[in-house]
């Protein structure tokens, strides 16, 4: 045998030996069990929600504007014995600001109008007595009634004008804006004096997709959350609902009233509204992040005697994190929830406890 043939035989033998070793390594790797975590399937309840976001607004809010020009005097808060300030609680009728203007008061002449009203009433009483005795005509009696009515309204209007000088809270609430003005300095008309809000109840305008219009009804419960107050969930209810669809956004408008007795949520907060539209009881529920999607089908892995089995599933109600299993899995199955990413059907697995 010449040298060339010897070299050829040696190379061939080496190639066969390398291939055999490589196949041995593949077989060994196929025999390695993948470590997985499992979760036994049990039944539970699952609810489907439709979500909306928006800024919560107070159900009562007022901006009080100066209607007259006068000297600005900030009143004393009876609760603190100090002058009112931003954030103070107010009760209906509390005087917050006093505007002083002698010229304005003189123009109103409320004392004169009060006296005119009293004199008109006295004159009518005399006319009434004379009319009963035949001393005056019916027309004269009616003229006296007109005089009383005119004097009454003139006095009432004067009272309303005087009330414009005292800025009072129209309802219980909190001072949410109080612009600074120098005390005893004349301010003009049309200026913002104070903003008051009552936010023990809030409202939220929601835009919902038209696909759920048959699922949403007045009185329906709504969970309200805010990202900075994860542990606090307020309860609201749908109080108004538009039957019309916005042709641009394909949504319809609803109004949610939110109970905020604790005052934890503040006016203007950007909140999330979760409206429950469907609930399924006694359903098999699995985490959504274990589902593998392939060609419009959904799969998961379960374990059977330390072997991974691929199961095609059909789902129903879904939330952000979970979904209902309609078919494909059974109660008591051991669902692989960790380490499933690299599995194939019939892969060996080792369950990590």
C-alpha positions in Angstrom: 0.0 0.0 0.0 1.5 3.2 -1.1 1.7 6.4 1.1 -1.2 8.1 -0.7 -3.6 5.3 0.1 -2.5 5.3 3.7 -3.2 9.0 4.1 -6.7 8.6 2.5 -7.6 5.7 4.9 -6.4 7.8 7.9 -8.5 10.8 6.9 -11.6 8.7 6.3 -11.2 7.0 9.7 -10.7 10.4 11.4 -13.8 11.8 9.8 -16.0 8.8 10.9 -14.6 9.1 14.4 -15.4 12.9 14.5 -18.9 12.4 13.2 -19.5 9.6 15.8 -18.3 11.8 18.6 -20.4 14.8 17.4 -23.5 12.6 17.2 -22.8 11.4 20.7 -22.7 15.0 21.9 -26.0 15.8 20.2 -27.6 12.7 21.7 -26.2 13.7 25.1 -27.6 17.2 24.8 -31.0 15.9 23.7 -31.1 13.8 26.9 -30.5 16.9 29.1 -33.7 17.9 31.0 -34.7 21.5 30.9 -35.4 23.0 34.4 -38.9 24.4 34.5 -41.4 25.8 37.0 -45.0 24.6 37.0 -48.3 25.8 38.2 -51.3 23.4 38.9 -54.4 24.7 37.2 -57.3 25.6 39.4 -60.6 27.4 38.8 -61.3 31.0 39.6 -63.2 34.1 38.6 -62.1 36.5 35.8 -63.6 39.8 34.7 -63.0 41.7 31.5 -62.7 45.4 31.7 -62.7 48.2 29.2 -60.3 51.0 30.0 -60.4 54.8 29.7 -58.2 57.6 30.8 -58.8 61.2 31.7 -58.5 64.1 34.1 -60.8 63.9 37.2 -62.7 67.1 37.7 -64.7 68.4 40.8 -68.4 68.2 40.6 -68.6 71.7 42.2 -66.2 74.5 41.1 -66.5 78.2 40.9 -64.3 81.2 39.9 -65.5 84.3 41.7 -64.7 87.5 39.7 -64.8 91.0 41.1 -68.0 92.7 39.9 -67.2 96.1 41.4 -64.1 98.2 42.0 -63.1 98.6 45.6 -60.4 98.3 48.3 -59.3 94.7 48.8 -59.5 93.2 52.3 -58.9 89.5 53.0 -61.2 88.2 55.7 -60.3 86.1 58.7 -61.0 82.3 58.6 -63.1 81.5 61.7 -61.5 78.0 61.8 -57.9 79.2 62.1 -58.4 82.8 63.4 -56.0 83.8 60.6 -56.7 85.4 57.2 -57.8 83.0 54.5 -55.1 81.3 52.5 -54.7 78.9 49.6 -55.9 75.4 50.6 -58.2 76.5 53.4 -61.5 74.7 53.9 -64.5 76.9 53.6 -68.2 76.5 54.5 -71.1 77.8 52.6 -71.6 81.5 53.4 -68.1 82.1 54.8 -67.0 85.6 53.8 -63.6 85.3 52.2 -63.0 88.8 50.8 -64.5 92.2 51.5 -64.4 95.0 48.9 -64.8 98.5 50.3 -66.1 101.4 48.2 -67.9 104.4 49.8 -68.7 105.8 46.4 -70.4 102.6 45.3 -72.4 102.4 48.5 -73.5 106.0 48.1 -74.7 105.3 44.6 -76.8 102.3 45.8 -78.3 104.4 48.7 -79.6 101.2 50.3 -80.9 103.0 53.4 -83.0 105.3 51.3 -84.5 102.4 49.4 -85.2 100.6 52.6 -87.0 103.7 53.9 -89.0 104.1 50.7 -90.2 100.5 51.0 -91.3 101.0 54.6 -93.2 104.2 53.7 -94.8 102.6 50.7 -96.1 99.8 52.9 -97.5 102.3 55.5 -99.2 104.3 52.8 -100.8 101.2 51.4 -102.2 100.3 54.8 -103.8 103.7 55.0 -105.2 103.4 51.5 -106.6 100.0 52.4 -108.4 101.4 55.4 -109.8 104.3 53.4 -110.8 102.0 50.6 -112.8 99.8 53.0 -114.6 102.9 54.1 -115.2 104.2 50.6 -112.8 107.1 50.9 -110.6 106.1 47.9 -111.2 104.4 44.6 -110.1 100.9 43.6 -107.7 102.4 41.1 -106.0 104.5 43.9 -105.7 101.3 45.9 -104.0 99.5 43.1 -101.6 102.4 42.6 -100.6 102.0 46.2 -100.0 98.3 45.6 -97.8 99.1 42.6 -95.8 101.6 44.7 -95.1 98.9 47.3 -94.0 96.4 44.7 -91.7 98.9 43.0 -90.2 99.9 46.4 -89.8 96.3 47.4 -87.8 95.4 44.2 -85.7 98.5 44.4 -84.7 97.6 48.0 -84.0 93.9 47.0 -81.8 95.1 44.1 -79.9 97.4 46.4 -79.3 94.5 48.8 -78.0 92.4 45.9 -75.7 95.2 44.9 -74.3 95.5 48.4 -73.7 91.7 48.5 -71.3 92.1 45.6 -68.9 93.8 48.1 -68.7 90.6 50.2 -67.2 87.6 48.5 -68.7 84.5 50.1 -68.3 80.8 49.6 -71.4 79.5 47.6 -70.8 75.9 48.9 -68.6 73.9 51.2 -65.2 73.3 49.6 -61.5 74.3 49.5 -59.8 77.4 48.2 -57.8 76.2 45.1 -56.8 79.6 43.8 -56.3 82.8 45.7 -54.5 85.5 43.7 -52.4 87.9 45.7 -53.6 91.5 46.0 -52.2 94.2 48.3 -54.5 94.8 51.2 -56.4 98.1 51.1 -55.4 98.8 47.5 -58.2 99.6 44.9 -58.7 96.7 42.5 -60.6 96.8 39.3 -63.7 94.9 38.1 -63.3 91.6 36.2 -60.4 90.2 38.3 -60.3 86.7 39.7 -60.7 86.9 43.4 -60.9 83.3 44.5 -61.5 79.8 43.1 -63.3 77.2 45.3 -63.8 73.5 44.6 -65.7 70.8 46.3 -64.0 67.5 45.2 -65.6 65.0 47.7 -67.2 63.9 44.4 -65.3 64.0 41.1 -66.5 63.4 37.6 -64.7 61.9 34.6 -65.6 62.1 30.9 -64.7 58.8 29.3 -64.5 58.0 25.6 -65.2 54.2 25.1 -64.9 52.2 21.9 -68.2 51.5 20.0 -67.6 47.8 20.3 -68.7 47.9 24.0 -71.7 50.2 23.6 -74.1 47.3 24.3 -72.1 46.2 27.3 -72.1 49.6 29.1 -75.1 50.8 31.1 -76.0 53.7 33.4 -75.3 52.8 37.0 -72.4 50.4 36.1 -69.6 50.2 38.5 -66.2 51.7 37.6 -62.8 51.3 39.4 -60.7 54.4 39.4 -57.0 54.3 40.0 -54.0 56.7 39.8 -50.4 55.7 39.2 -49.1 57.5 42.3 -51.8 55.9 44.5 -51.6 52.3 43.5 -53.1 51.0 46.8 -56.1 53.3 46.5 -59.0 52.4 44.3 -62.0 54.7 44.2 -65.5 53.5 43.1 -67.4 55.4 40.5 -70.6 54.8 38.6 -71.7 55.7 35.0 -74.3 58.4 35.3 -74.6 59.6 31.7 -74.1 57.9 28.4 -74.3 59.2 24.8 -76.2 57.0 22.3 -74.2 58.6 19.4 -70.8 57.4 18.0 -68.1 59.9 17.1 -67.5 59.2 13.4 -63.9 60.3 13.7 -62.8 58.3 16.8 -65.4 55.5 16.7 -66.0 56.1 20.4 -69.0 57.2 22.5 -69.0 59.5 25.5 -69.9 58.5 29.1 -69.7 60.4 32.4 -68.5 58.8 35.6 -69.2 60.2 39.0 -66.5 59.2 41.6 -66.9 59.0 45.3 -63.9 60.8 46.9 -64.9 61.2 50.5 -61.3 60.7 51.7 -60.2 63.5 49.4 -57.2 61.3 48.4 -57.6 62.1 44.7 -57.2 65.7 43.8 -58.9 67.7 41.0 -57.1 67.4 37.7 -55.4 64.1 38.5 -54.9 61.9 35.4 -56.7 58.7 36.3 -57.6 55.3 34.8 -61.1 54.0 34.7 -61.8 50.3 34.5 -65.3 49.4 33.5 -66.3 45.8 34.1 -68.2 44.5 31.0 -68.1 40.7 31.5 -67.4 38.2 34.4 -66.8 34.5 34.2 -67.0 32.4 37.3 -65.3 29.0 37.9 -63.0 29.3 34.9 -59.5 27.9 34.3 -57.3 30.9 34.3 -53.7 31.1 33.2 -51.1 33.9 32.9 -51.0 35.5 29.5 -47.2 35.6 29.3 -46.9 31.8 29.1 -48.9 31.7 25.8 -46.9 31.0 22.6 -48.6 32.3 19.4 -47.9 30.6 16.1 -49.8 31.0 12.8 -52.9 32.4 14.5 -52.9 29.6 17.0 -52.1 29.7 20.7 -50.0 27.1 22.6 -48.8 26.3 26.1 -46.7 23.6 27.7 -47.7 21.2 30.5 -45.7 18.4 32.1 -46.6 14.7 32.0 -44.1 12.3 33.7 -41.2 14.8 33.3 -41.9 15.4 29.7 -43.2 18.7 28.2 -46.4 18.4 26.2 -47.4 21.1 23.8 -51.1 22.0 24.0 -53.2 24.0 21.7 -55.6 26.3 23.6 -58.6 28.5 23.0 -59.1 31.5 25.2 -62.1 33.6 26.3 -62.2 36.5 28.6 -58.9 38.4 28.9 -57.4 40.9 31.3 -54.1 42.7 31.1 -52.3 39.7 32.8 -54.6 36.7 32.6 -57.0 34.9 30.3 -59.7 32.3 30.5 -59.1 28.9 29.0 -62.2 27.7 27.0 -60.6 24.5 25.8 -57.3 22.7 25.5 -56.4 22.4 29.2 -58.0 20.5 32.1 -58.3 21.1 35.8 -55.2 19.7 37.6 -52.9 20.0 34.6 -49.4 21.2 35.5 -48.8 24.3 33.4 -45.2 25.2 32.7 -44.8 28.9 33.7 -41.0 29.2 33.7 -38.4 27.8 31.4 -40.8 27.1 28.5 -39.2 29.4 26.0 -36.8 26.8 24.6 -39.0 23.7 24.9 -40.3 21.5 22.1 -43.0 18.9 22.3 -41.8 15.8 24.3 -38.7 17.6 25.6 -37.4 16.2 28.9 -38.0 18.6 31.8 -37.0 18.8 35.5 -39.4 20.5 37.8 -37.9 23.1 40.1 -39.7 23.2 43.4 
